[in-house]
Amino acid sequence: MHRPTRREFVEHLSAWSAFAPAMAVRARQRPATAKRTFAYVGTYSSPEGSNRGQGIHIFEMNASSGALTPREVVRSDANPAWLALNRDRTRLYSANEIADKTTGAGTVSAYSVDRDTGALALVSTVSSEGAGPAHLSVHPGGKHVLVANYGGGTVAVLPIQGDGRLAPASDVERHQGTAGPKQATSAPPGSFAISGHDRPHAHMIEADPSGRFVLATDLGLDEIRVWRFDDVKGTLTANDPPSVAVPAGDGPRHFVFHPNGRWIYSLQEESSTVMTFGFDPSSGRLSARQTLSTLPRGFAGTNFTSEIALSPDARFVYAANRLHDSIAWFSIGGDGLLEWVGEEWTRGDYPRSFTIDPSGAFLFSCNQRSDAVTSFRIDKRSGALTFTGQYTPVGSPAHIVFLS
């Protein structure tokens, strides 16, 4: 074995001395530039009922394992059950389902976001202009928050001011019409999935990718409403035609746009179906193309669907089933039509919603009745979900969004 001479040792030491400072600088830079991902979980937190959340729970996500580490809780008893981040990820908005004792309306809150720590600071709170705000989204133009009030049957436009605060509504539209039948046309045999067919119930609102049109589902009226949007005035004008119907009693809940802006996938709560629609981005018109069950072949009984989402690469659609407590996934064909591929148990009771993290590596299910968020690794080739074995305890979790 060769033993280095004193001269060789000194030469090697000198080389290392020249190289070491650069290595030290790189080591110091890694933690400072490392990309951190934070997760915000909205909960049902009001003292009434069986709510066990504490407000908005903040976690840090491990990018390799998907594990969520608790960081902070922004306490609120207003049921901040639905959350949305603005495009710049500097503001978080929450739909608060608790009713004002005077007006009966819910509220929407704006929080500033610390990008380094994930911390939130309340900026403002305004009326949602209707009872039970169940969903909100930020318009692509970045100047308005759109909110759907399930209990009040209204949708509202809330202007975003220069400092991120919310102003009172610039427009409020009340859904009107005849409620559909209690029994869903497309429900599985033996279903008693009856919920909101007593009056109008606005359940979700979101703009198309261009921002020219705003779509809102109404579960009680069995229709998806389409509005033309004025980004300067913050107003909604009924499109022509103003809506498209789904089968009577099926109850449209949530929908998702394909990135191409020409396909929409709509989830029906009471029939447990996903419908594929064509969307004309020039006219805002919808045309039904396909209807598939979110449940396995041969299923009988009651189920309520909750959430629908696309994989970041837009190759798969995922849909959540409550009572069956599963997440099904579908492949998207070249023509936009879906094909049922598989399903996975959520490892929890009543998945209120789920979200795929920004990298597309993990799916997180908010299991409302079992007080935990569960995580699944996504196979990007097949779309398949594999449970990570991780349960993150959160009381009455409703919705999770990610900051990265």
N, C-alpha and C positions, 0 to 999 in steps of 0.2 A: 504493500500500500504506500502510495506517494505521500510524504509529509511535506507541506509547503515550507520553503525556506523563509528566513526572516524577510528577505527582500520581496518575495512573492506576497507574503502576508501584508506588508506595508502597502504594496501596490493595490491589492484588493480592497484594503481598508480605505485608501484614498478614493477609489472608484465609488465605493459605497457612500462615502461622505459627500460626494458630489451629487449622488442620486437620491439620497435620503430626504433632503429638504423638499424635493418635488413630490415624493411619496407622502410626506407629512401634510403638504398643502392639499393634496387630493383627498387624503383621509379626513381632513378638517372640512373639506367642501362637501363630501358626500352627505352627512346628516343635514347640512344647511340647504342643499338643493333637492333632497329626497322628496318625492311627491307623496303627500299624505292624502288619504281618502277618509272623509267623515260621513257618517250616516245619521240622519235625523228620523226619529220614529214618532209620529203623531199618535195620540191615544184618546180613548174615551176616559175622561177624568172627572166628570161632574159627580157630586155626592149622591145624586139621584140614581136609582137603579143599581145594577151590579157592576158599575164601572170601577176599575182598579188602577187606571193609569194615573200619572202624576203631572202630565203636561207633555212637553216635547223632550224626548230623551235623546241625548247626543252620544254617539259612539265613534271610535276610530276603527277603521277596518284594516285588517292585515291583508295585503294584496295577494299574498301567496296562499294562505289558508282560508281566507274569508272570515276569520274570527272577528267578532265585534267586541271591543274593549270599552266599557262605560267611561265617559269623560265628565258629563254634567247632565243635570235635568233643569230645564227651564219650566218652572212650576206654573201650572195654569189649571183651573177647574172649569174651563170653558169648552171642553171637548175639542181640542185642536186636532181633529181627526183626518184632515186632508191637507197636504203640504205641497208647495211648488216653489222652485228656485227660479230666479230670473236668469236670462241668458248669460249675463256676466258673472253669475254666482256671487253677487254681492248682497242680495236680499233674499230672504225666505218669507213666503206668505202662507198663512194658515187660515183654513176655513173653520170657524168655531161654531159648533152646532148648538151650544147653549142658547136659550131664548132670552132676549131682553124682557124684563118683567113689565116694562111699559108698552113696548111696541110689539113684542112677540117675535121680533126678527133676530137672526143670528148676527155674527160679526165676522170681519176679516181683519187679521193683524199682519203688520209688516215688521220684520226683524232685520237689522243689519247683521252681516256675517263677517266674522274675522277669518280670513282665508288661511291664516297660519295656525290658529288653534281650534277653529270650528265653532267658537263661542258665538252666541246670539245675544242681541240687545234689542229690546222692544222699541220700535220707532213710532208706530201709530196703530190705532184700531178704529175702524169705521163700520157702519151698519152694512150687512149683506143685502138689505132690502128684501128680506123674505125669511120665513122660518126654516130652520134646519138646513143650512148650507152644506151640501154633501160633496161638492167638487169645485175646484177652482183651477185656473190655468193662467199663464201669462201670455198675452198676445205676442206673436212674433215681432211686431214692431217695437216691443219693449216699453210701451207707454201706457198700457192698460192691463188690469187684472179682470178676468171674466169669471163670474161665479154663478153656480146653479143652486137654487134653493129648493130642496126636495119637498119640505113641508109646506112652503108657501107657493109652489108652482110658478116661481118667477126666475128670470135670469137677469143679471145686472152687469154693468160695465163700470169699473172703478178706476179712475185716472191715477197714474203714478206720477207724483211730482218729482222735481229735479233732485231732491234729497232722498228719494225713495219712499217718502211718506205717501199714504193713500188719501185721495180726496173723496168727498161724497160722490155717489154714483152720477155719471153723466147720462145714463140711460137705464131704464128698468122696463122689462117686457114681461107681461103676465100671460102664461099659457092658458088658452081657453079651448074647450072642446068637450066631447062626450067621452067619458072613460070607457075603456074596453071591458070585456067580460072577465070574471074572476078566474075562469078556467082557461089555461093557455092552450091555444090551438095545437102547438107542436110539442107539448109536454110529454114525458115518458109515461107509460101506463101506471096507474095508481098514484099519480102525483097530486099532492095537496099544496103545491107551491103557490100559495095565494098571498099577495102582499099589498100592492098599492093601486089596485084598480077600483078606487073610490072617487078619485078626482085627479086633476093634473099634478104630476110630480116630476119636476125638472131634475134629472139625475146627474148629468155631465154636460160640460160645455168646453169647447176647444175650437180654435181656428184651424183652417186648412194650412198646409205649409206656406202658401203664398201670403196668408193673412187677409185675403180679400173676402173670404167667407168665414162665418162662425156657425158651427153645428152644435145642437143641443138635443140630447135625448129626453123624451118624456115617457117615463115608465107607465104612468096611468093612462095616457092617451094612445099608447102603442105607436109612437111615431118619432122620427128624427127630424127636427126642425132645422131649417137652413136660413141664415140671415146674411145679408150683405153688410159689410162692416166699413164704417167711415173712420179711418184712423186719426183724422184731424179732430173731428167733433166727438169721437167716442160714442157713436150711435149705431144701432142695429135697425135694418130695414128688411122686412120679409122678402125672401127671394121669390122667384116665379119658376116653378111652384114653391110654396112655402115649406113643404115637408114631404117626407116619404113615409109610408106606412109599413110596419112589420106585421106578421100574422096576429090576429086579434088575441089579446090576452098574454102574448109572449113577453111583453115588458122589456123594452130596450134599456140597458143599464149603462155600459161603457162601450167605447169604440176606440179604434186606433187607426191612424193613417199610415199607409205604406210611404216610404220616403219619396217614391216617384210622384206622389200627390194624386194618383189616378185610381187607387184601390183603397177601400175602407173595410175594416173588419169590425162588425158590431156584435156585442154580446148581449143575449136576452136572458134576463134574470129568472123568469118564471118557467120558461120552456127549456132552459139549459141548452141553448143553441148558439152557434156563431154563424152570422150571415156575412157573405162577401158581397160588397157593393162596388159597382163602377162609379167613379166620380169624375164629372166633367169640370176641370179647373177653370174653364172659361165661363160656364153658365151656372156652376154650383149644383147641377142636377145629379141625383143619385139614381142608380138602376140596380135592382136586386139581381144577383147572378147565381147564388148558391146558399144552401142552408145545411149545416152539419150539426150533429149532437156533440156536446162536450163530454158525454158519458160513454162508458164502454158498451159495446154491443150487447143487447139483452137486458140492460139495466131497467128496473122497475122501481117506482117509489118517488119520494120527494127529494129535490135538490134545488139549491139556489146558486146560480153563478155569481161571481163578484168582480173579477178583474181580467183584463186582456192586455197583452203586450207583445211587441215584436222583439226578436233578438236584434242586437245592434247591427248585425250583418244582413238583416231583413230576409233571412232564409226560413225562419220559423215563427209561428204564432203560438203563444201560450195562453191558456185560459184556466181560471181557478173555479173549483166546485166546492160549495159549502154543503155540509151534511155528508156528502160523499167524501169530502176532505181530500181532494186530489187536485193536481195540476196536470192538465192534458196539453199535449203539443201537436202541432200540425205543420207539415212542410208546405212551403209556398211554391207553386208551379210557375213556369215561365209566363203563364197567362193570368197569374194572380189567384187562381183557385187553390183551395186547400185540400190536403189529404191527411186524415187522422193517422198519427204515427204511434203515440204511446201515452202513458200517464204515470204519475208517481204520487204516492201518499205523502201528504204534507207533514206527517209526524206531529200533527196538532189538530185542534178542533176549531172549525169555522174560519177558514182563511179569508179574512176581510179583504185583503189585497196582497199583491206581491210586486216586487220590483227586481229588475236585472241590474247589476252594478255596471258602471260605465265601461269596464273592460270587457263585459260580456262573459266573464268567467263564472259568475255565481248568480243564483236566483235566491231571493230572500222572501219567505212567506210570513205574513203577519197573522198569526193564529189567535184570533180575538178571544175566544172562550177558554183557551188553555194557557193564556198569559205568557206566550213565548214567541220569539222570532226564530224560525229554523232556516238553515241555509243548505243549498244544493249546488254541487259543481255541474257545470254545463259542458257536455261534449259538443264542441262547435261543429263537428262533422255530422252527427246524427241528431243533435238537439236533445239528446237524452239527459235526464237529471239523475244525479247520484247524491244521496244524502251525505253530508260531511260529518254527521254525528254531533254537530254543534247546536245546542239550544241556548238562545240568549233570553233570559227572563225579562219580560216587560209586561206590566199590567195592561190588559185590554188594548193590545196594539192594533192600529187601524191602517197605517200607511207609512212607508219608508222611502226616503229620497236620499241621494248621494251627492256629495260635494267632493270634487277631485280637481 
